[in-house]
Amino acid sequence: MDKLAIMMVKSLAVVIFILLFIGVFLLGRFVGNATPWYVTTSLLILLIVRWVYLRIKNKE
């Protein structure tokens, strides 16, 4: 059960990561040069990775 839960969390994280990446990319294109899209994307990626890491660490 634990391995299944970890696999589900990882797959869910990948799906959310892809959706957020597409969303931030489109948002960056709409906003224009006010804030570079890669800056917001990299910040979001760092936050997501940190959150997922903490979630997995706490479950163990």
PyMOL Python script that loads the backbone (N, CA, C, O; Angstrom):
from pymol import cmd

cmd.read_pdbstr("""\
ATOM      1  N   MET A   1       0.836  -1.204   0.000  1.00  0.00           N
ATOM      2  CA  MET A   1       0.000   0.000   0.000  1.00  0.00           C
ATOM      3  C   MET A   1       0.869   1.252   0.000  1.00  0.00           C
ATOM      4  O   MET A   1       0.547   2.225  -0.682  1.00  0.00           O
ATOM      5  N   ASP A   2       1.957   1.243   0.748  1.00  0.00           N
ATOM      6  CA  ASP A   2       2.820   2.421   0.811  1.00  0.00           C
ATOM      7  C   ASP A   2       3.459   2.719  -0.543  1.00  0.00           C
ATOM      8  O   ASP A   2       3.534   3.873  -0.963  1.00  0.00           O
ATOM      9  N   LYS A   3       3.921   1.661  -1.225  1.00  0.00           N
ATOM     10  CA  LYS A   3       4.550   1.866  -2.533  1.00  0.00           C
ATOM     11  C   LYS A   3       3.537   2.384  -3.539  1.00  0.00           C
ATOM     12  O   LYS A   3       3.857   3.235  -4.370  1.00  0.00           O
ATOM     13  N   LEU A   4       2.314   1.871  -3.464  1.00  0.00           N
ATOM     14  CA  LEU A   4       1.257   2.328  -4.358  1.00  0.00           C
ATOM     15  C   LEU A   4       0.959   3.808  -4.113  1.00  0.00           C
ATOM     16  O   LEU A   4       0.801   4.577  -5.060  1.00  0.00           O
ATOM     17  N   ALA A   5       0.884   4.200  -2.848  1.00  0.00           N
ATOM     18  CA  ALA A   5       0.609   5.594  -2.498  1.00  0.00           C
ATOM     19  C   ALA A   5       1.722   6.507  -3.000  1.00  0.00           C
ATOM     20  O   ALA A   5       1.455   7.591  -3.517  1.00  0.00           O
ATOM     21  N   ILE A   6       2.967   6.068  -2.847  1.00  0.00           N
ATOM     22  CA  ILE A   6       4.099   6.881  -3.312  1.00  0.00           C
ATOM     23  C   ILE A   6       4.054   7.032  -4.832  1.00  0.00           C
ATOM     24  O   ILE A   6       4.317   8.114  -5.357  1.00  0.00           O
ATOM     25  N   MET A   7       3.724   5.951  -5.537  1.00  0.00           N
ATOM     26  CA  MET A   7       3.616   6.015  -6.997  1.00  0.00           C
ATOM     27  C   MET A   7       2.509   6.973  -7.416  1.00  0.00           C
ATOM     28  O   MET A   7       2.675   7.741  -8.364  1.00  0.00           O
ATOM     29  N   MET A   8       1.368   6.931  -6.706  1.00  0.00           N
ATOM     30  CA  MET A   8       0.256   7.827  -7.013  1.00  0.00           C
ATOM     31  C   MET A   8       0.661   9.278  -6.792  1.00  0.00           C
ATOM     32  O   MET A   8       0.351  10.142  -7.612  1.00  0.00           O
ATOM     33  N   VAL A   9       1.347   9.549  -5.695  1.00  0.00           N
ATOM     34  CA  VAL A   9       1.789  10.916  -5.396  1.00  0.00           C
ATOM     35  C   VAL A   9       2.754  11.400  -6.470  1.00  0.00           C
ATOM     36  O   VAL A   9       2.663  12.542  -6.922  1.00  0.00           O
ATOM     37  N   LYS A  10       3.679  10.532  -6.878  1.00  0.00           N
ATOM     38  CA  LYS A  10       4.657  10.924  -7.896  1.00  0.00           C
ATOM     39  C   LYS A  10       3.981  11.210  -9.230  1.00  0.00           C
ATOM     40  O   LYS A  10       4.292  12.210  -9.877  1.00  0.00           O
ATOM     41  N   SER A  11       3.055  10.342  -9.654  1.00  0.00           N
ATOM     42  CA  SER A  11       2.375  10.547 -10.930  1.00  0.00           C
ATOM     43  C   SER A  11       1.516  11.808 -10.881  1.00  0.00           C
ATOM     44  O   SER A  11       1.454  12.559 -11.855  1.00  0.00           O
ATOM     45  N   LEU A  12       0.858  12.037  -9.754  1.00  0.00           N
ATOM     46  CA  LEU A  12       0.045  13.242  -9.588  1.00  0.00           C
ATOM     47  C   LEU A  12       0.923  14.490  -9.647  1.00  0.00           C
ATOM     48  O   LEU A  12       0.548  15.492 -10.254  1.00  0.00           O
ATOM     49  N   ALA A  13       2.093  14.421  -9.011  1.00  0.00           N
ATOM     50  CA  ALA A  13       3.021  15.550  -9.024  1.00  0.00           C
ATOM     51  C   ALA A  13       3.482  15.851 -10.443  1.00  0.00           C
ATOM     52  O   ALA A  13       3.609  17.017 -10.820  1.00  0.00           O
ATOM     53  N   VAL A  14       3.734  14.809 -11.236  1.00  0.00           N
ATOM     54  CA  VAL A  14       4.164  15.003 -12.626  1.00  0.00           C
ATOM     55  C   VAL A  14       3.064  15.679 -13.432  1.00  0.00           C
ATOM     56  O   VAL A  14       3.333  16.603 -14.199  1.00  0.00           O
ATOM     57  N   VAL A  15       1.821  15.220 -13.259  1.00  0.00           N
ATOM     58  CA  VAL A  15       0.687  15.805 -13.987  1.00  0.00           C
ATOM     59  C   VAL A  15       0.513  17.272 -13.609  1.00  0.00           C
ATOM     60  O   VAL A  15       0.362  18.123 -14.486  1.00  0.00           O
ATOM     61  N   ILE A  16       0.534  17.573 -12.310  1.00  0.00           N
ATOM     62  CA  ILE A  16       0.382  18.952 -11.835  1.00  0.00           C
ATOM     63  C   ILE A  16       1.524  19.815 -12.355  1.00  0.00           C
ATOM     64  O   ILE A  16       1.316  20.956 -12.770  1.00  0.00           O
ATOM     65  N   PHE A  17       2.736  19.258 -12.329  1.00  0.00           N
ATOM     66  CA  PHE A  17       3.922  19.964 -12.802  1.00  0.00           C
ATOM     67  C   PHE A  17       3.771  20.351 -14.269  1.00  0.00           C
ATOM     68  O   PHE A  17       4.068  21.485 -14.645  1.00  0.00           O
ATOM     69  N   ILE A  18       3.306  19.409 -15.105  1.00  0.00           N
ATOM     70  CA  ILE A  18       3.138  19.676 -16.537  1.00  0.00           C
ATOM     71  C   ILE A  18       2.063  20.740 -16.746  1.00  0.00           C
ATOM     72  O   ILE A  18       2.252  21.671 -17.529  1.00  0.00           O
ATOM     73  N   LEU A  19       0.930  20.601 -16.042  1.00  0.00           N
ATOM     74  CA  LEU A  19      -0.156  21.571 -16.185  1.00  0.00           C
ATOM     75  C   LEU A  19       0.294  22.967 -15.758  1.00  0.00           C
ATOM     76  O   LEU A  19      -0.005  23.948 -16.439  1.00  0.00           O
ATOM     77  N   LEU A  20       1.005  23.061 -14.644  1.00  0.00           N
ATOM     78  CA  LEU A  20       1.485  24.355 -14.169  1.00  0.00           C
ATOM     79  C   LEU A  20       2.496  24.951 -15.136  1.00  0.00           C
ATOM     80  O   LEU A  20       2.497  26.158 -15.379  1.00  0.00           O
ATOM     81  N   PHE A  21       3.360  24.097 -15.688  1.00  0.00           N
ATOM     82  CA  PHE A  21       4.359  24.587 -16.636  1.00  0.00           C
ATOM     83  C   PHE A  21       3.678  25.203 -17.847  1.00  0.00           C
ATOM     84  O   PHE A  21       4.051  26.289 -18.292  1.00  0.00           O
ATOM     85  N   ILE A  22       2.660  24.498 -18.390  1.00  0.00           N
ATOM     86  CA  ILE A  22       1.921  25.010 -19.548  1.00  0.00           C
ATOM     87  C   ILE A  22       1.193  26.300 -19.172  1.00  0.00           C
ATOM     88  O   ILE A  22       1.203  27.271 -19.929  1.00  0.00           O
ATOM     89  N   GLY A  23       0.558  26.300 -17.986  1.00  0.00           N
ATOM     90  CA  GLY A  23      -0.182  27.476 -17.537  1.00  0.00           C
ATOM     91  C   GLY A  23       0.707  28.689 -17.352  1.00  0.00           C
ATOM     92  O   GLY A  23       0.359  29.791 -17.776  1.00  0.00           O
ATOM     93  N   VAL A  24       1.856  28.488 -16.720  1.00  0.00           N
ATOM     94  CA  VAL A  24       2.790  29.598 -16.494  1.00  0.00           C
ATOM     95  C   VAL A  24       3.368  30.079 -17.816  1.00  0.00           C
ATOM     96  O   VAL A  24       3.559  31.279 -18.014  1.00  0.00           O
ATOM     97  N   PHE A  25       3.645  29.147 -18.718  1.00  0.00           N
ATOM     98  CA  PHE A  25       4.182  29.524 -20.030  1.00  0.00           C
ATOM     99  C   PHE A  25       3.183  30.406 -20.774  1.00  0.00           C
ATOM    100  O   PHE A  25       3.554  31.446 -21.318  1.00  0.00           O
ATOM    101  N   LEU A  26       1.904  29.989 -20.797  1.00  0.00           N
ATOM    102  CA  LEU A  26       0.867  30.772 -21.470  1.00  0.00           C
ATOM    103  C   LEU A  26       0.680  32.118 -20.782  1.00  0.00           C
ATOM    104  O   LEU A  26       0.541  33.143 -21.448  1.00  0.00           O
ATOM    105  N   LEU A  27       0.675  32.119 -19.440  1.00  0.00           N
ATOM    106  CA  LEU A  27       0.530  33.358 -18.677  1.00  0.00           C
ATOM    107  C   LEU A  27       1.673  34.312 -19.006  1.00  0.00           C
ATOM    108  O   LEU A  27       1.457  35.509 -19.197  1.00  0.00           O
ATOM    109  N   GLY A  28       2.885  33.776 -19.070  1.00  0.00           N
ATOM    110  CA  GLY A  28       4.046  34.592 -19.409  1.00  0.00           C
ATOM    111  C   GLY A  28       3.942  35.182 -20.804  1.00  0.00           C
ATOM    112  O   GLY A  28       4.353  36.319 -21.037  1.00  0.00           O
ATOM    113  N   ARG A  29       3.393  34.410 -21.731  1.00  0.00           N
ATOM    114  CA  ARG A  29       3.226  34.914 -23.094  1.00  0.00           C
ATOM    115  C   ARG A  29       2.200  36.044 -23.118  1.00  0.00           C
ATOM    116  O   ARG A  29       2.365  37.018 -23.853  1.00  0.00           O
ATOM    117  N   PHE A  30       1.134  35.917 -22.313  1.00  0.00           N
ATOM    118  CA  PHE A  30       0.098  36.951 -22.275  1.00  0.00           C
ATOM    119  C   PHE A  30       0.618  38.225 -21.611  1.00  0.00           C
ATOM    120  O   PHE A  30       0.378  39.330 -22.096  1.00  0.00           O
ATOM    121  N   VAL A  31       1.328  38.060 -20.504  1.00  0.00           N
ATOM    122  CA  VAL A  31       1.823  39.220 -19.759  1.00  0.00           C
ATOM    123  C   VAL A  31       2.855  39.974 -20.586  1.00  0.00           C
ATOM    124  O   VAL A  31       2.899  41.204 -20.565  1.00  0.00           O
ATOM    125  N   GLY A  32       3.687  39.228 -21.314  1.00  0.00           N
ATOM    126  CA  GLY A  32       4.699  39.867 -22.139  1.00  0.00           C
ATOM    127  C   GLY A  32       6.019  39.948 -21.408  1.00  0.00           C
ATOM    128  O   GLY A  32       6.431  38.988 -20.757  1.00  0.00           O
ATOM    129  N   ASN A  33       6.683  41.081 -21.509  1.00  0.00           N
ATOM    130  CA  ASN A  33       8.018  41.228 -20.940  1.00  0.00           C
ATOM    131  C   ASN A  33       8.006  41.825 -19.534  1.00  0.00           C
ATOM    132  O   ASN A  33       9.062  42.169 -19.004  1.00  0.00           O
ATOM    133  N   ALA A  34       6.824  41.952 -18.923  1.00  0.00           N
ATOM    134  CA  ALA A  34       6.741  42.499 -17.565  1.00  0.00           C
ATOM    135  C   ALA A  34       7.548  41.619 -16.607  1.00  0.00           C
ATOM    136  O   ALA A  34       8.391  42.111 -15.857  1.00  0.00           O
ATOM    137  N   THR A  35       7.277  40.319 -16.644  1.00  0.00           N
ATOM    138  CA  THR A  35       8.090  39.362 -15.884  1.00  0.00           C
ATOM    139  C   THR A  35       8.423  38.213 -16.822  1.00  0.00           C
ATOM    140  O   THR A  35       7.523  37.602 -17.397  1.00  0.00           O
ATOM    141  N   PRO A  36       9.703  37.914 -16.982  1.00  0.00           N
ATOM    142  CA  PRO A  36      10.074  36.804 -17.872  1.00  0.00           C
ATOM    143  C   PRO A  36       9.423  35.502 -17.418  1.00  0.00           C
ATOM    144  O   PRO A  36       9.438  35.176 -16.231  1.00  0.00           O
ATOM    145  N   TRP A  37       8.857  34.764 -18.356  1.00  0.00           N
ATOM    146  CA  TRP A  37       8.124  33.540 -18.006  1.00  0.00           C
ATOM    147  C   TRP A  37       9.028  32.509 -17.356  1.00  0.00           C
ATOM    148  O   TRP A  37       8.574  31.737 -16.511  1.00  0.00           O
ATOM    149  N   TYR A  38      10.298  32.483 -17.733  1.00  0.00           N
ATOM    150  CA  TYR A  38      11.187  31.459 -17.178  1.00  0.00           C
ATOM    151  C   TYR A  38      11.499  31.718 -15.704  1.00  0.00           C
ATOM    152  O   TYR A  38      11.800  30.780 -14.965  1.00  0.00           O
ATOM    153  N   VAL A  39      11.431  32.977 -15.270  1.00  0.00           N
ATOM    154  CA  VAL A  39      11.660  33.282 -13.853  1.00  0.00           C
ATOM    155  C   VAL A  39      10.513  32.720 -13.010  1.00  0.00           C
ATOM    156  O   VAL A  39      10.743  32.028 -12.018  1.00  0.00           O
ATOM    157  N   THR A  40       9.287  33.020 -13.411  1.00  0.00           N
ATOM    158  CA  THR A  40       8.128  32.521 -12.665  1.00  0.00           C
ATOM    159  C   THR A  40       8.050  31.000 -12.737  1.00  0.00           C
ATOM    160  O   THR A  40       7.690  30.343 -11.760  1.00  0.00           O
ATOM    161  N   THR A  41       8.390  30.442 -13.899  1.00  0.00           N
ATOM    162  CA  THR A  41       8.356  28.984 -14.059  1.00  0.00           C
ATOM    163  C   THR A  41       9.356  28.315 -13.138  1.00  0.00           C
ATOM    164  O   THR A  41       9.031  27.337 -12.465  1.00  0.00           O
ATOM    165  N   SER A  42      10.584  28.844 -13.105  1.00  0.00           N
ATOM    166  CA  SER A  42      11.615  28.229 -12.261  1.00  0.00           C
ATOM    167  C   SER A  42      11.247  28.346 -10.779  1.00  0.00           C
ATOM    168  O   SER A  42      11.488  27.418 -10.007  1.00  0.00           O
ATOM    169  N   LEU A  43      10.665  29.482 -10.380  1.00  0.00           N
ATOM    170  CA  LEU A  43      10.234  29.637  -8.989  1.00  0.00           C
ATOM    171  C   LEU A  43       9.137  28.635  -8.637  1.00  0.00           C
ATOM    172  O   LEU A  43       9.161  28.026  -7.567  1.00  0.00           O
ATOM    173  N   LEU A  44       8.174  28.469  -9.550  1.00  0.00           N
ATOM    174  CA  LEU A  44       7.097  27.506  -9.318  1.00  0.00           C
ATOM    175  C   LEU A  44       7.633  26.089  -9.245  1.00  0.00           C
ATOM    176  O   LEU A  44       7.205  25.302  -8.401  1.00  0.00           O
ATOM    177  N   ILE A  45       8.573  25.760 -10.130  1.00  0.00           N
ATOM    178  CA  ILE A  45       9.168  24.421 -10.130  1.00  0.00           C
ATOM    179  C   ILE A  45       9.846  24.154  -8.792  1.00  0.00           C
ATOM    180  O   ILE A  45       9.684  23.081  -8.212  1.00  0.00           O
ATOM    181  N   LEU A  46      10.609  25.136  -8.300  1.00  0.00           N
ATOM    182  CA  LEU A  46      11.289  24.968  -7.013  1.00  0.00           C
ATOM    183  C   LEU A  46      10.286  24.750  -5.879  1.00  0.00           C
ATOM    184  O   LEU A  46      10.489  23.889  -5.023  1.00  0.00           O
ATOM    185  N   LEU A  47       9.199  25.536  -5.878  1.00  0.00           N
ATOM    186  CA  LEU A  47       8.184  25.389  -4.838  1.00  0.00           C
ATOM    187  C   LEU A  47       7.524  24.017  -4.890  1.00  0.00           C
ATOM    188  O   LEU A  47       7.319  23.381  -3.856  1.00  0.00           O
ATOM    189  N   ILE A  48       7.190  23.558  -6.109  1.00  0.00           N
ATOM    190  CA  ILE A  48       6.527  22.261  -6.266  1.00  0.00           C
ATOM    191  C   ILE A  48       7.443  21.133  -5.816  1.00  0.00           C
ATOM    192  O   ILE A  48       7.019  20.236  -5.086  1.00  0.00           O
ATOM    193  N   VAL A  49       8.706  21.178  -6.253  1.00  0.00           N
ATOM    194  CA  VAL A  49       9.659  20.126  -5.893  1.00  0.00           C
ATOM    195  C   VAL A  49       9.836  20.077  -4.381  1.00  0.00           C
ATOM    196  O   VAL A  49       9.862  19.000  -3.785  1.00  0.00           O
ATOM    197  N   ARG A  50       9.958  21.251  -3.764  1.00  0.00           N
ATOM    198  CA  ARG A  50      10.133  21.314  -2.313  1.00  0.00           C
ATOM    199  C   ARG A  50       8.916  20.755  -1.590  1.00  0.00           C
ATOM    200  O   ARG A  50       9.050  20.003  -0.624  1.00  0.00           O
ATOM    201  N   TRP A  51       7.719  21.128  -2.065  1.00  0.00           N
ATOM    202  CA  TRP A  51       6.483  20.666  -1.442  1.00  0.00           C
ATOM    203  C   TRP A  51       6.350  19.153  -1.547  1.00  0.00           C
ATOM    204  O   TRP A  51       6.042  18.485  -0.560  1.00  0.00           O
ATOM    205  N   VAL A  52       6.581  18.609  -2.744  1.00  0.00           N
ATOM    206  CA  VAL A  52       6.473  17.161  -2.951  1.00  0.00           C
ATOM    207  C   VAL A  52       7.498  16.432  -2.096  1.00  0.00           C
ATOM    208  O   VAL A  52       7.189  15.405  -1.492  1.00  0.00           O
ATOM    209  N   TYR A  53       8.719  16.961  -2.042  1.00  0.00           N
ATOM    210  CA  TYR A  53       9.777  16.340  -1.235  1.00  0.00           C
ATOM    211  C   TYR A  53       9.381  16.288   0.240  1.00  0.00           C
ATOM    212  O   TYR A  53       9.555  15.264   0.901  1.00  0.00           O
ATOM    213  N   LEU A  54       8.847  17.401   0.751  1.00  0.00           N
ATOM    214  CA  LEU A  54       8.429  17.448   2.153  1.00  0.00           C
ATOM    215  C   LEU A  54       7.269  16.494   2.418  1.00  0.00           C
ATOM    216  O   LEU A  54       7.222  15.850   3.466  1.00  0.00           O
ATOM    217  N   ARG A  55       6.327  16.400   1.472  1.00  0.00           N
ATOM    218  CA  ARG A  55       5.194  15.488   1.629  1.00  0.00           C
ATOM    219  C   ARG A  55       5.674  14.046   1.720  1.00  0.00           C
ATOM    220  O   ARG A  55       5.237  13.303   2.598  1.00  0.00           O
ATOM    221  N   ILE A  56       6.566  13.646   0.825  1.00  0.00           N
ATOM    222  CA  ILE A  56       7.077  12.271   0.805  1.00  0.00           C
ATOM    223  C   ILE A  56       7.905  12.007   2.059  1.00  0.00           C
ATOM    224  O   ILE A  56       7.824  10.930   2.650  1.00  0.00           O
ATOM    225  N   LYS A  57       8.704  12.997   2.462  1.00  0.00           N
ATOM    226  CA  LYS A  57       9.550  12.846   3.645  1.00  0.00           C
ATOM    227  C   LYS A  57       8.699  12.674   4.904  1.00  0.00           C
ATOM    228  O   LYS A  57       9.028  11.868   5.774  1.00  0.00           O
ATOM    229  N   ASN A  58       7.609  13.431   4.998  1.00  0.00           N
ATOM    230  CA  ASN A  58       6.739  13.347   6.173  1.00  0.00           C
ATOM    231  C   ASN A  58       5.989  12.014   6.236  1.00  0.00           C
ATOM    232  O   ASN A  58       5.707  11.516   7.326  1.00  0.00           O
ATOM    233  N   LYS A  59       5.667  11.437   5.083  1.00  0.00           N
ATOM    234  CA  LYS A  59       4.939  10.160   5.065  1.00  0.00           C
ATOM    235  C   LYS A  59       5.822   9.027   5.559  1.00  0.00           C
ATOM    236  O   LYS A  59       5.327   8.074   6.160  1.00  0.00           O
ATOM    237  N   GLU A  60       7.112   9.118   5.316  1.00  0.00           N
ATOM    238  CA  GLU A  60       8.037   8.088   5.794  1.00  0.00           C
ATOM    239  C   GLU A  60       8.254   8.285   7.284  1.00  0.00           C
ATOM    240  O   GLU A  60       9.001   7.529   7.905  1.00  0.00           O
TER     241      GLU A  60
END
""", "prot")
cmd.dss("prot")
cmd.show_as("cartoon", "prot")
cmd.util.cbc("prot")
cmd.orient("prot")
